[in-house]
Amino acid sequence: MAETPAVRHEGSIAYGVEHLALVGVGSQLLLNAAWTPVFFGAKEIGWALVVIVALWTAILVTLLAFRRVSRPAGWMMVPYLAWVSFASVLNLTLWRMNQG
């Protein structure tokens, strides 16, 4: 069975953290795929903000789970978290500008 070295190291952690990391990655993929059609397609800036906050949370959970398995793997998530933080601020700003 093939395993991703950056995520799993034999005997390093319990199944629960590995499972949490994989659920986090899957959640990120779904939320990342959902944001663009909500923001650009439906032009629902408020709902897009809800999606991107959920995405930010999923990234943080994944980062923390990865860090328990491998510190370098956790650090590799930091630029992604920074980028989504920036995008979240932009989304929030546009939502505020379009209120009322």
N, C-alpha and C positions, 0 to 999 in steps of 0.2 A: 504494500500500500504506500503510495507516494505521500509525503508530508512536506509542508512548507517549513523550511528551517527557521525562517524569521518569526514564525508563529508558534512552533512546537519544538520543544527540546525534551527528549525522553526523560521521564522521571522528574521533570522540573516543577510541574504543577498538577493540581487536581483537575479532573474532568470538568468541573463547574466553570472554571475560569476559561478553559479552552472553548467550551460551549458558548459562554458569554461573548468571547471575542468573535466567534463565527456568526452569532446572531447579530452582533454589532455591525459587522461587515455587510451582512445581508440587508440589515435595516438601512444602512447608509446608501447602498445601491438603489433600493426602492425609493427612498426619500429624495436622493439626488435626481433620479429619473422623474419623479413627480414634480419637482420644483419648477422646471422649465415650462411645461404645459400650463401649470397653474398661473405662473407669473406672466408669461408672454402670450400663451394661447388664450386662456380664459380672462386674462387681465384682472385677476383677483389678487391684488397686492397684499391685502390683509391675510388672506388664506395662504399666500405664498410665504408670508412672514411666519405663520404657524408652522408650515412645513420646514422652513429653514432653521427655526429654533429646535424643532425635533431632530433635524439633521445634525445640528451642532451638538446636541446632547448625545446622539448616537456615536458621533466621532469621539467625544470625550470618554464615553464608556469604553469604546474600543481601544482608545489610546491607553487607558488605565489597565485594561485587561491584557493588552499586548505587553505593557511594561512589566507586568508580573511574570510573563513568560520570557521576555528578552528586552532589556533596556534599549538596545538599538532599534528594535521594532517599534517600541513606544515613541522614541524620538522621531522616527520617520513619519509619524502621524502629525507632528507639530506644524509643519508648513500647511498641511491640509486644513487643520483647525484654524490656523491664522487666516487662510484665504476665506474660509466660510464665515469667520468672524467679520472680516471686511465686507463680504457680500451681505451679511446680515445687517450691518450698519447701513449700507446702501438701501436695502429693502425697507428697513425701518424709516429711513429718511424720506423715501418716495411715498411710503404709506402716510406719513405725517403731512407731507406737502399736499397730498390729495384728499385730505380730510375736509369735509364740509365745503 
